[in-house]
Amino acid sequence: MVSGLKNYKYSCVDNSPFSIYVMHPFWNWLANFYPVWLAPNLITFTGFLLTVAHYLLLCCYNPTFFSTVNVPTWVWLVTAFLVFIAHTLDGTDGKQARRTRSSSALGELFDHGCDSWVCLFLAGSMFSLLGNIYTVREMFMGQWVLIITFLLSHWEKYITGTLFLPWTFDTSQIVSNLYVFICLSIYRVSDLPGTH
């Protein structure tokens, strides 16, 4: 096991055009501004905490997650900002690790462990929006779909040695969430179809 950790090399395929032409160039550019003493795991953990913060903010303003109240528009803007910064930090932590030659299997495990929790918090925040449309059982099943998808993608990585991120994974989901959060800062949830 120790020899496997020593010989570990990160391998990921992300062929989404948005990731290739927009996000990765942005993350590469941004990572150059990080000081070399900044630990990649600190970047990872900070992004995770921002995700928790956006979720807690929504919990304060919509505690039942059933869209029974109109969440103030500034909450959706702050939520979008926190999710964007968290995703940016998640996209740059590995680049910082490779830049400082501190990349490790343990660092990737920590990163993807945090990512697994982020899936739950992001889904929860989307349920804050969709609470009147879906039942609790449907939301619970949606959570499990995310968990199983995350688990299967990492199981595939374990077997093949390469993490494959399809177009509909990760960056596309985050951008979709950001779009919805920003739209909610303009329109009220009660104005959406199916919420009456």
Secondary structure as a PSIPRED ss2 file (coil, helix, strand):
# PSIPRED VFORMAT (PSIPRED V4.0)

   1 M C   1.000  0.000  0.000
   2 V H   0.000  1.000  0.000
   3 S H   0.000  1.000  0.000
   4 G H   0.000  1.000  0.000
   5 L H   0.000  1.000  0.000
   6 K H   0.000  1.000  0.000
   7 N C   1.000  0.000  0.000
   8 Y C   1.000  0.000  0.000
   9 K C   1.000  0.000  0.000
  10 Y C   1.000  0.000  0.000
  11 S C   1.000  0.000  0.000
  12 C E   0.000  0.000  1.000
  13 V E   0.000  0.000  1.000
  14 D E   0.000  0.000  1.000
  15 N C   1.000  0.000  0.000
  16 S C   1.000  0.000  0.000
  17 P H   0.000  1.000  0.000
  18 F H   0.000  1.000  0.000
  19 S H   0.000  1.000  0.000
  20 I H   0.000  1.000  0.000
  21 Y H   0.000  1.000  0.000
  22 V H   0.000  1.000  0.000
  23 M H   0.000  1.000  0.000
  24 H H   0.000  1.000  0.000
  25 P H   0.000  1.000  0.000
  26 F H   0.000  1.000  0.000
  27 W H   0.000  1.000  0.000
  28 N H   0.000  1.000  0.000
  29 W H   0.000  1.000  0.000
  30 L H   0.000  1.000  0.000
  31 A H   0.000  1.000  0.000
  32 N C   1.000  0.000  0.000
  33 F C   1.000  0.000  0.000
  34 Y C   1.000  0.000  0.000
  35 P C   1.000  0.000  0.000
  36 V C   1.000  0.000  0.000
  37 W C   1.000  0.000  0.000
  38 L C   1.000  0.000  0.000
  39 A C   1.000  0.000  0.000
  40 P H   0.000  1.000  0.000
  41 N H   0.000  1.000  0.000
  42 L H   0.000  1.000  0.000
  43 I H   0.000  1.000  0.000
  44 T H   0.000  1.000  0.000
  45 F H   0.000  1.000  0.000
  46 T H   0.000  1.000  0.000
  47 G H   0.000  1.000  0.000
  48 F H   0.000  1.000  0.000
  49 L H   0.000  1.000  0.000
  50 L H   0.000  1.000  0.000
  51 T H   0.000  1.000  0.000
  52 V H   0.000  1.000  0.000
  53 A H   0.000  1.000  0.000
  54 H H   0.000  1.000  0.000
  55 Y H   0.000  1.000  0.000
  56 L H   0.000  1.000  0.000
  57 L H   0.000  1.000  0.000
  58 L H   0.000  1.000  0.000
  59 C H   0.000  1.000  0.000
  60 C H   0.000  1.000  0.000
  61 Y H   0.000  1.000  0.000
  62 N C   1.000  0.000  0.000
  63 P C   1.000  0.000  0.000
  64 T C   1.000  0.000  0.000
  65 F C   1.000  0.000  0.000
  66 F C   1.000  0.000  0.000
  67 S C   1.000  0.000  0.000
  68 T C   1.000  0.000  0.000
  69 V C   1.000  0.000  0.000
  70 N C   1.000  0.000  0.000
  71 V C   1.000  0.000  0.000
  72 P C   1.000  0.000  0.000
  73 T H   0.000  1.000  0.000
  74 W H   0.000  1.000  0.000
  75 V H   0.000  1.000  0.000
  76 W H   0.000  1.000  0.000
  77 L H   0.000  1.000  0.000
  78 V H   0.000  1.000  0.000
  79 T H   0.000  1.000  0.000
  80 A H   0.000  1.000  0.000
  81 F H   0.000  1.000  0.000
  82 L H   0.000  1.000  0.000
  83 V H   0.000  1.000  0.000
  84 F H   0.000  1.000  0.000
  85 I H   0.000  1.000  0.000
  86 A H   0.000  1.000  0.000
  87 H H   0.000  1.000  0.000
  88 T H   0.000  1.000  0.000
  89 L H   0.000  1.000  0.000
  90 D H   0.000  1.000  0.000
  91 G H   0.000  1.000  0.000
  92 T H   0.000  1.000  0.000
  93 D H   0.000  1.000  0.000
  94 G H   0.000  1.000  0.000
  95 K H   0.000  1.000  0.000
  96 Q H   0.000  1.000  0.000
  97 A H   0.000  1.000  0.000
  98 R H   0.000  1.000  0.000
  99 R H   0.000  1.000  0.000
 100 T C   1.000  0.000  0.000
 101 R C   1.000  0.000  0.000
 102 S C   1.000  0.000  0.000
 103 S C   1.000  0.000  0.000
 104 S C   1.000  0.000  0.000
 105 A H   0.000  1.000  0.000
 106 L H   0.000  1.000  0.000
 107 G H   0.000  1.000  0.000
 108 E H   0.000  1.000  0.000
 109 L H   0.000  1.000  0.000
 110 F H   0.000  1.000  0.000
 111 D H   0.000  1.000  0.000
 112 H H   0.000  1.000  0.000
 113 G H   0.000  1.000  0.000
 114 C H   0.000  1.000  0.000
 115 D H   0.000  1.000  0.000
 116 S H   0.000  1.000  0.000
 117 W H   0.000  1.000  0.000
 118 V H   0.000  1.000  0.000
 119 C H   0.000  1.000  0.000
 120 L H   0.000  1.000  0.000
 121 F H   0.000  1.000  0.000
 122 L H   0.000  1.000  0.000
 123 A H   0.000  1.000  0.000
 124 G H   0.000  1.000  0.000
 125 S H   0.000  1.000  0.000
 126 M H   0.000  1.000  0.000
 127 F H   0.000  1.000  0.000
 128 S H   0.000  1.000  0.000
 129 L H   0.000  1.000  0.000
 130 L H   0.000  1.000  0.000
 131 G C   1.000  0.000  0.000
 132 N C   1.000  0.000  0.000
 133 I C   1.000  0.000  0.000
 134 Y C   1.000  0.000  0.000
 135 T C   1.000  0.000  0.000
 136 V H   0.000  1.000  0.000
 137 R H   0.000  1.000  0.000
 138 E H   0.000  1.000  0.000
 139 M H   0.000  1.000  0.000
 140 F H   0.000  1.000  0.000
 141 M H   0.000  1.000  0.000
 142 G H   0.000  1.000  0.000
 143 Q H   0.000  1.000  0.000
 144 W H   0.000  1.000  0.000
 145 V H   0.000  1.000  0.000
 146 L H   0.000  1.000  0.000
 147 I H   0.000  1.000  0.000
 148 I H   0.000  1.000  0.000
 149 T H   0.000  1.000  0.000
 150 F H   0.000  1.000  0.000
 151 L H   0.000  1.000  0.000
 152 L H   0.000  1.000  0.000
 153 S H   0.000  1.000  0.000
 154 H H   0.000  1.000  0.000
 155 W H   0.000  1.000  0.000
 156 E H   0.000  1.000  0.000
 157 K H   0.000  1.000  0.000
 158 Y H   0.000  1.000  0.000
 159 I H   0.000  1.000  0.000
 160 T H   0.000  1.000  0.000
 161 G C   1.000  0.000  0.000
 162 T C   1.000  0.000  0.000
 163 L E   0.000  0.000  1.000
 164 F E   0.000  0.000  1.000
 165 L E   0.000  0.000  1.000
 166 P C   1.000  0.000  0.000
 167 W C   1.000  0.000  0.000
 168 T C   1.000  0.000  0.000
 169 F C   1.000  0.000  0.000
 170 D C   1.000  0.000  0.000
 171 T H   0.000  1.000  0.000
 172 S H   0.000  1.000  0.000
 173 Q H   0.000  1.000  0.000
 174 I H   0.000  1.000  0.000
 175 V H   0.000  1.000  0.000
 176 S H   0.000  1.000  0.000
 177 N H   0.000  1.000  0.000
 178 L H   0.000  1.000  0.000
 179 Y H   0.000  1.000  0.000
 180 V H   0.000  1.000  0.000
 181 F H   0.000  1.000  0.000
 182 I H   0.000  1.000  0.000
 183 C H   0.000  1.000  0.000
 184 L H   0.000  1.000  0.000
 185 S H   0.000  1.000  0.000
 186 I H   0.000  1.000  0.000
 187 Y C   1.000  0.000  0.000
 188 R C   1.000  0.000  0.000
 189 V H   0.000  1.000  0.000
 190 S H   0.000  1.000  0.000
 191 D H   0.000  1.000  0.000
 192 L C   1.000  0.000  0.000
 193 P C   1.000  0.000  0.000
 194 G C   1.000  0.000  0.000
 195 T C   1.000  0.000  0.000
 196 H C   1.000  0.000  0.000
